[in-house]
Each structure stands twice: as C-alpha cells, then as structure tokens.
Amino acid sequence: MSYLTQSLRYSLLFVLSPIFISINGCSNNLQPTQIVTQAHQLPYPQIDHELGEKLQPNEEILAKQIADHIGQAIRTQYTSGNVLRDAHPKAHGCVRAEFHVSKSLPKNLAKGIFVPDKTYSAWIRFSNASGDATQADDKKDARGMAIKILGVSGKKILENDDQAMTQDFIMINHPVFFVDEPHRYLAFIEDMNSKSTLKKLHVPFALGFQGTINALRASNSKISNPLQARYWSMVPYQLGLGADRQAVKYSARPCSSHLDQIPNKPSPNFLREALQNTLNKNDACMEFLIQPRTSNKMLIEDSMTEWQETQAPFYQVATIHIPQQIFDTPEQNQFCENLSFTPWHSLPEHRPLGAINRLRKVIYENISLIRHEMNSAPRKEPQ
C-alpha cells in the first residue's frame, strides 16, 4: 500500500502542483502571509457556459485551501535557498527548439499562435513526475514535457504577467487526469500531507475508483528516451475567439517510430544521458497535434475520460525541431531550474478550460511565489 500511495502522490501532483511555474512582479522579500494574500487576489477564472464549463460547489474556496496546504508543505520540507519544484523536480534537460507551424492549416485550426508557416524559438523541459529528485530513471513514473514558445506578441490572460512574450504548453505521457472534482483533490492533499499512516491509506478513497486507476496507469510508465515518448495535455483548452471558438486537447509525439532499448543496467540518470547522446550526434523531431472536440458528450469538466481518437482525431499543426546541441552545462541547468511554466501563460485564443485548469491558476500562483521567494530567485520570462 505504501507503493500505491507514493505512486498516486507523484503522479497526481505532477500536473496540479507547480511542475512548471512562473509568475512575475512580486518582491523577493515577501513574507508568507503576504505571499498567500497576493496569490489569492488574482480574479478567479470566468466560466464559458457555451463551451460547457460548469463551476463546481465552493470551487474557488477549495482552490485556495489546496494552494495553502501545498504551500505549507513546501515551507515545512525545504529551507530557504534550497527549494525544488514541488513535483517533478528532476529534469532530464532543457533544450532549445524551433516550433514551426504547418504551412497548410485548416482555417478552424489557424488560431492564436498557429499562424501558417510561422516559426518560433522555444525551450522544452523534459522531466520525471516523481517528487523525489533522487529517484532513478528506471523506476516506473509519469514523464513530462513542457514547451515554452518565445516571441509571442499580444496581451496574455495571466494578470500578473500579461505582458510576457511566451505561450506555454504542459503535457504528460498519459492521456487522462486523476481527479475532476476540487473536493476530491483537497481530500487527497490532506491525506498525503498528514503524518497519520491511516490517513495516507485513505488516499484511494479520496480519489475514488477511477481516479485511483488513472493515477496508477499514469505512474506505471518506463521510457528509454524523452524524445521517443508521446505526451498529452490531458485537460482541454480553448482554440480561437468568438463564435467559432472550440474546445481542443494537445499532444506531442516523435516524428519517428524508432525506440531505443532501456540499458540492462541503467544509471540513475540514464534518461538525461539518452537525451544528451541523441542531441550530441543528431537533430531530433517531434510533431505537435491538436484534437478538436467532436461531440458535446466529450465533457469539458470530465478530465478523467479520454477523448477517443477514433471519434475525435488529432491533426498535426506544427513540427518541433530540436537541433543538435550541448545542453548539459551548469549555466543551462541553472537556467532550466529558474524557468517556470503555467498553462495560464497564454493568449486568450488558448485559454485553459475546466475545473482542473481553473484550480491550477490559484495553486500555481501561490506555490510560484513561495518557491521563488524562498530561493531569492527572479521570476522572469525569457525573451
């Protein structure tokens, strides 16, 4: 049972905790009470009823309670100057990339940053999901891919960082999430942060049957190379504005079907080594995909059910070119550590949808402020 609860914690916290967070504009000298106050002052996201969003009972209150619970756990676990990301602190590397939008895009997909034949510079961070930064890479775990597109003009929807020139996409190598109700997530956090073994054994009950199954499936992954896995957004996003806006999900997959073999005796950091070995010798290529919703039965608030590709196919909208490079340097690793990602670093055309994304806005902001304040680290989006 201890393995079960640990797997659930690492898998679920990967997405809801600050896997990739950055909120600008706050002093490094903020006190804890000031941090919580500022984090909670951001307006809670509005609901798009026409796309099928539905505010859940006490949702905003629960979001703040979850954020406070996680924030307190961080302050208890870490000392100033040594705070790692709350989940997936172990990066396999941050790599430079080019994000090239396909030249021939259907009109219904050519929205926001998806300008036909446009190329953006980007940073990509690959990571383990586990909250244990020392966990060996051959352990079963969810894996993450976060993309930060650079040079994106236009006012962003995150009020504290609305002039940022970036657009973030956050994905994991599993197509569905583990909860879709805020009260279940709060119960999960309370159980996992409890010192009581009995409370920790309650985690599967907090998540429910389907949530437990989803979490275990997500955390049951082994990969041989971060460039050779497929990743999904798991939760939906808006595409476009006005009457023709629609709900979509994202995915990224390798251009090639080639798979490396996992070494017989892998080193604890063999995924970083695999990434390094590939990019030392060759360029790499991935495809970025969009899955438009094709039925109102694909519920925006249901993040635990996959939109089956047989009913809602994915369409390639961009190619990610990762050039040959040396990324594993002290300077670039430090840059990677300070880079932060949030789905709310976004143009209005790509607004996050659903309760899980609405919770993220509050939770990511609060934990971002705490992490950066404790580390006296500047929060600054790359240009």
C-alpha positions as CSV (number, residue, x, y, z in Angstrom):
1,M,0.0,0.0,0.0
2,S,2.9,2.4,0.6
3,Y,3.9,2.0,-3.0
4,L,0.4,2.7,-4.1
5,T,0.1,5.9,-2.2
6,Q,3.6,7.1,-3.2
7,S,2.7,6.5,-6.9
8,L,-0.6,8.3,-6.5
9,R,1.1,11.3,-4.9
10,Y,3.9,11.6,-7.5
11,S,1.5,11.1,-10.5
12,L,-1.2,13.4,-9.4
13,L,1.0,16.2,-8.1
14,F,2.9,16.2,-11.3
15,V,0.1,18.2,-13.0
16,L,-1.7,20.0,-10.2
17,S,1.4,21.1,-8.4
18,P,3.9,23.5,-9.8
19,I,5.5,21.4,-12.4
20,F,6.4,24.5,-14.4
21,I,5.5,27.8,-12.8
22,S,6.4,31.4,-13.3
23,I,4.6,34.5,-12.1
24,N,6.4,37.8,-12.4
25,G,6.1,41.0,-10.5
26,C,6.4,40.2,-6.8
27,S,9.2,41.1,-4.4
28,N,11.6,38.5,-3.2
29,N,11.2,39.9,0.3
30,L,7.5,39.0,0.7
31,Q,6.5,37.4,4.0
32,P,4.4,34.1,3.9
33,T,1.2,35.9,4.7
34,Q,1.8,38.5,2.0
35,I,2.5,35.7,-0.5
36,V,-0.8,33.9,0.3
37,T,-2.7,37.2,0.1
38,Q,-1.2,38.2,-3.3
39,A,-1.7,34.8,-4.7
40,H,-5.4,34.8,-3.7
41,Q,-6.0,38.3,-5.0
42,L,-6.0,37.2,-8.7
43,P,-9.5,37.0,-10.0
44,Y,-10.9,33.5,-10.3
45,P,-11.4,32.4,-13.9
46,Q,-14.7,33.1,-15.6
47,I,-16.9,30.3,-16.8
48,D,-17.6,29.7,-20.5
49,H,-21.0,28.2,-20.4
50,E,-21.3,27.9,-24.1
51,L,-18.2,25.6,-24.3
52,G,-19.6,23.5,-21.4
53,E,-17.7,24.8,-18.4
54,K,-19.6,24.5,-15.0
55,L,-18.4,26.0,-11.8
56,Q,-18.4,23.4,-9.0
57,P,-19.7,24.0,-5.5
58,N,-17.2,26.1,-3.4
59,E,-14.6,25.7,-6.1
60,E,-12.8,29.0,-5.5
61,I,-12.6,28.4,-1.8
62,L,-11.4,24.9,-2.3
63,A,-8.7,26.1,-4.7
64,K,-7.3,28.5,-2.1
65,Q,-7.4,25.8,0.6
66,I,-5.5,23.4,-1.7
67,A,-2.9,26.1,-2.5
68,D,-2.4,26.8,1.2
69,H,-2.0,23.1,2.0
70,I,0.7,22.6,-0.6
71,G,2.4,25.9,0.2
72,Q,2.7,24.9,3.9
73,A,4.1,21.5,2.9
74,I,6.8,23.2,0.8
75,R,7.8,25.5,3.7
76,T,8.0,22.5,6.0
77,Q,10.0,20.4,3.7
78,Y,12.6,22.9,2.4
79,T,14.9,25.5,3.8
80,S,15.5,28.9,2.1
81,G,17.7,28.7,-1.0
82,N,17.1,25.0,-1.4
83,V,13.5,24.8,-2.6
84,L,12.9,22.5,-5.6
85,R,9.8,22.2,-7.6
86,D,7.0,20.6,-5.6
87,A,6.7,17.8,-8.1
88,H,8.8,16.5,-10.9
89,P,11.9,18.4,-9.7
90,K,14.2,16.1,-11.7
91,A,14.7,17.4,-15.2
92,H,16.3,15.4,-17.9
93,G,17.3,18.6,-19.5
94,C,16.1,21.9,-21.0
95,V,16.7,22.0,-24.8
96,R,16.5,24.7,-27.4
97,A,14.0,24.1,-30.1
98,E,12.1,25.6,-33.1
99,F,8.3,25.4,-33.3
100,H,7.3,25.6,-36.9
101,V,3.6,25.9,-37.7
102,S,2.5,23.9,-40.7
103,K,2.1,25.8,-43.9
104,S,-1.2,24.4,-44.8
105,L,-3.6,24.6,-41.9
106,P,-7.4,24.4,-42.0
107,K,-9.0,27.7,-41.1
108,N,-10.6,26.3,-38.0
109,L,-7.1,25.4,-36.6
110,A,-5.2,28.5,-37.7
111,K,-5.9,30.4,-34.4
112,G,-3.6,32.2,-31.9
113,I,0.0,31.2,-32.3
114,F,-0.9,28.8,-35.0
115,V,-0.1,31.1,-37.9
116,P,0.6,29.1,-41.0
117,D,4.3,28.8,-41.9
118,K,5.4,30.8,-38.8
119,T,8.5,29.7,-36.8
120,Y,9.0,30.4,-33.1
121,S,12.0,29.7,-30.9
122,A,11.2,27.6,-27.9
123,W,12.5,25.9,-24.8
124,I,11.5,22.4,-23.8
125,R,11.9,20.8,-20.4
126,F,11.7,17.0,-20.0
127,S,11.2,15.6,-16.6
128,N,10.2,12.8,-14.3
129,A,6.9,13.3,-12.4
130,S,8.1,12.0,-9.1
131,G,8.5,14.5,-6.2
132,D,11.7,12.7,-5.3
133,A,14.5,14.4,-7.3
134,T,16.9,11.5,-6.5
135,Q,14.6,8.8,-7.9
136,A,16.4,6.6,-10.5
137,D,15.1,7.0,-14.1
138,D,14.4,3.2,-14.4
139,K,11.7,3.4,-11.8
140,K,8.1,3.4,-13.2
141,D,6.9,7.0,-13.2
142,A,5.0,9.5,-15.3
143,R,7.1,11.7,-17.6
144,G,6.6,15.3,-18.5
145,M,7.2,17.6,-21.5
146,A,6.7,21.4,-21.1
147,I,7.1,23.7,-24.1
148,K,7.7,27.5,-23.8
149,I,7.1,29.3,-27.1
150,L,9.0,32.6,-27.3
151,G,8.3,35.8,-29.2
152,V,4.5,35.5,-28.8
153,S,3.1,39.0,-29.0
154,G,-0.3,40.1,-27.6
155,K,-1.7,40.5,-24.1
156,K,-1.8,37.3,-22.1
157,I,-4.6,36.2,-19.8
158,L,-2.5,35.8,-16.6
159,E,-3.0,39.2,-14.9
160,N,0.4,39.2,-13.1
161,D,2.3,38.5,-16.3
162,D,0.1,39.8,-19.1
163,Q,3.0,41.4,-21.0
164,A,5.0,38.2,-21.2
165,M,6.1,37.2,-24.7
166,T,5.6,33.5,-24.1
167,Q,3.0,30.8,-24.6
168,D,3.3,27.6,-22.5
169,F,2.0,24.0,-23.3
170,I,2.2,21.4,-20.5
171,M,1.9,17.7,-21.2
172,I,2.5,14.3,-19.6
173,N,2.8,10.9,-21.2
174,H,-0.7,9.8,-20.3
175,P,-4.0,11.0,-21.9
176,V,-6.2,11.5,-18.8
177,F,-6.1,13.1,-15.4
178,F,-6.8,11.6,-11.9
179,V,-9.5,13.9,-10.5
180,D,-12.0,16.3,-11.8
181,E,-13.6,17.4,-8.6
182,P,-11.9,20.0,-6.3
183,H,-13.1,18.4,-3.1
184,R,-11.5,15.1,-4.0
185,Y,-8.2,16.8,-4.7
186,L,-8.3,18.7,-1.4
187,A,-9.0,15.4,0.4
188,F,-6.1,13.8,-1.4
189,I,-3.7,16.7,-0.4
190,E,-4.9,16.5,3.2
191,D,-4.3,12.7,3.3
192,M,-0.9,12.9,1.8
193,N,0.3,15.7,4.0
194,S,-0.9,14.0,7.1
195,K,1.5,12.3,9.5
196,S,-1.0,9.6,10.1
197,T,-0.4,6.4,8.2
198,L,-4.1,5.7,8.4
199,K,-4.9,8.9,6.6
200,K,-2.4,8.0,3.8
201,L,-4.1,4.7,3.4
202,H,-7.3,6.7,2.8
203,V,-5.8,8.2,-0.5
204,P,-7.5,5.7,-2.9
205,F,-10.9,6.5,-1.2
206,A,-10.2,10.2,-1.7
207,L,-9.5,9.7,-5.4
208,G,-12.3,7.2,-6.0
209,F,-12.0,4.0,-8.1
210,Q,-11.5,5.6,-11.5
211,G,-9.1,8.3,-10.1
212,T,-7.0,5.6,-8.5
213,I,-6.9,3.5,-11.7
214,N,-5.9,6.6,-13.7
215,A,-3.2,7.6,-11.3
216,L,-1.7,4.1,-11.2
217,R,-1.8,3.8,-15.0
218,A,0.0,7.1,-15.4
219,S,2.7,6.2,-12.9
220,N,3.3,2.8,-14.5
221,S,5.5,4.1,-17.3
222,K,9.0,3.3,-18.4
223,I,10.6,5.1,-21.3
224,S,14.0,4.8,-23.0
225,N,14.4,8.4,-24.2
226,P,12.4,11.5,-23.5
227,L,12.4,12.3,-27.2
228,Q,10.7,9.0,-28.1
229,A,7.6,9.2,-25.9
230,R,4.2,10.6,-26.7
231,Y,2.7,13.3,-24.4
232,W,-0.8,14.7,-23.9
233,S,-2.3,17.8,-22.3
234,M,-4.9,15.6,-20.5
235,V,-7.2,18.6,-20.0
236,P,-8.9,20.8,-22.6
237,Y,-8.2,24.3,-23.9
238,Q,-10.0,26.8,-25.9
239,L,-8.9,27.4,-29.5
240,G,-9.9,30.7,-31.1
241,L,-12.2,33.5,-30.1
242,G,-15.8,34.5,-30.6
243,A,-18.5,32.4,-32.1
244,D,-16.1,29.9,-33.8
245,R,-14.1,29.1,-30.7
246,Q,-13.8,25.4,-29.8
247,A,-12.5,23.0,-27.2
248,V,-9.4,21.1,-28.0
249,K,-6.7,19.0,-26.4
250,Y,-3.0,18.8,-27.3
251,S,-0.4,16.1,-27.9
252,A,3.2,15.8,-29.0
253,R,4.8,12.7,-30.5
254,P,8.1,11.8,-32.1
255,C,8.4,12.0,-35.8
256,S,10.0,8.6,-36.0
257,S,8.7,5.3,-34.5
258,H,12.2,4.3,-33.5
259,L,12.6,3.3,-29.9
260,D,15.9,2.9,-28.0
261,Q,16.4,0.0,-25.7
262,I,16.5,0.6,-22.0
263,P,20.0,-0.4,-20.8
264,N,20.3,-3.6,-18.9
265,K,22.0,-1.8,-16.1
266,P,20.9,1.8,-16.5
267,S,22.5,4.6,-14.5
268,P,20.2,6.6,-12.2
269,N,20.2,9.4,-14.7
270,F,20.1,7.4,-17.9
271,L,17.2,9.5,-19.4
272,R,19.4,12.6,-19.3
273,E,22.2,10.6,-20.8
274,A,19.9,9.3,-23.6
275,L,18.8,12.8,-24.3
276,Q,22.4,14.0,-24.3
277,N,23.6,11.2,-26.5
278,T,20.9,11.8,-29.1
279,L,21.5,15.6,-29.3
280,N,25.3,15.3,-29.2
281,K,25.1,13.5,-32.6
282,N,21.8,14.4,-34.3
283,D,18.8,16.7,-34.5
284,A,15.5,15.5,-33.2
285,C,12.0,16.0,-34.4
286,M,8.5,15.9,-32.8
287,E,5.0,16.6,-34.1
288,F,2.6,18.9,-32.2
289,L,-1.0,17.9,-32.6
290,I,-4.5,19.3,-31.8
291,Q,-7.6,17.2,-31.1
292,P,-10.8,19.2,-31.7
293,R,-13.8,18.1,-29.7
294,T,-16.3,16.5,-32.0
295,S,-19.2,15.9,-29.5
296,N,-20.8,17.6,-26.6
297,K,-20.6,14.3,-24.8
298,M,-16.9,14.9,-24.5
299,L,-17.3,16.9,-21.3
300,I,-15.1,19.9,-20.5
301,E,-15.3,19.2,-16.8
302,D,-14.5,15.5,-17.2
303,S,-10.7,15.3,-17.2
304,M,-10.7,11.6,-16.3
305,T,-12.2,10.3,-19.6
306,E,-10.1,10.1,-22.8
307,W,-11.4,11.7,-26.0
308,Q,-11.1,8.6,-28.2
309,E,-9.1,9.3,-31.3
310,T,-11.4,7.1,-33.4
311,Q,-14.2,9.7,-32.6
312,A,-12.0,12.8,-32.4
313,P,-8.8,12.5,-34.4
314,F,-5.7,14.5,-33.8
315,Y,-4.3,16.8,-36.5
316,Q,-0.7,17.9,-36.9
317,V,-0.4,21.6,-36.6
318,A,3.3,22.1,-36.1
319,T,6.7,20.4,-36.2
320,I,9.2,20.8,-33.3
321,H,12.8,20.8,-34.5
322,I,15.3,20.2,-31.7
323,P,18.8,20.9,-33.2
324,Q,22.0,19.1,-32.3
325,Q,23.2,20.8,-29.1
326,I,25.1,20.5,-25.8
327,F,22.6,21.4,-23.1
328,D,24.0,19.8,-20.0
329,T,26.1,22.7,-18.8
330,P,26.0,24.4,-15.3
331,E,24.7,27.6,-16.9
332,Q,21.9,26.0,-18.8
333,N,20.9,23.7,-16.0
334,Q,20.6,26.7,-13.8
335,F,18.6,28.5,-16.4
336,C,16.4,25.4,-16.6
337,E,15.9,25.4,-12.8
338,N,14.7,29.0,-12.9
339,L,12.4,28.5,-15.9
340,S,8.8,28.2,-15.0
341,F,5.7,27.1,-16.9
342,T,2.0,27.5,-16.3
343,P,-0.9,26.9,-18.7
344,W,-2.1,30.5,-17.9
345,H,0.9,32.0,-19.7
346,S,-1.4,32.1,-22.6
347,L,-3.1,34.1,-25.3
348,P,-6.9,34.4,-24.9
349,E,-7.1,32.1,-28.0
350,H,-5.7,29.3,-26.0
351,R,-7.4,29.8,-22.6
352,P,-7.3,26.8,-20.3
353,L,-10.7,25.2,-19.7
354,G,-12.3,23.1,-17.0
355,A,-12.0,22.9,-13.2
356,I,-8.5,21.4,-13.1
357,N,-7.2,24.3,-15.1
358,R,-9.1,26.8,-13.0
359,L,-7.6,25.3,-9.8
360,R,-4.1,25.5,-11.4
361,K,-4.3,29.2,-11.7
362,V,-4.6,29.7,-7.9
363,I,-2.4,26.8,-6.9
364,Y,0.5,27.6,-9.4
365,E,0.5,31.3,-8.4
366,N,0.7,30.6,-4.7
367,I,3.4,27.9,-5.0
368,S,5.4,30.0,-7.5
369,L,5.5,32.9,-5.1
370,I,6.7,30.7,-2.3
371,R,9.3,28.9,-4.3
372,H,10.8,32.0,-5.8
373,E,10.7,34.0,-2.6
374,M,12.4,31.2,-0.6
375,N,15.1,30.9,-3.2
376,S,15.5,34.7,-3.7
377,A,15.2,33.8,-7.4
378,P,13.9,36.3,-10.0
379,R,10.8,35.3,-11.9
380,K,11.4,36.5,-15.5
381,E,10.1,35.1,-18.7
382,P,12.7,34.6,-21.4
383,Q,12.6,37.0,-24.4
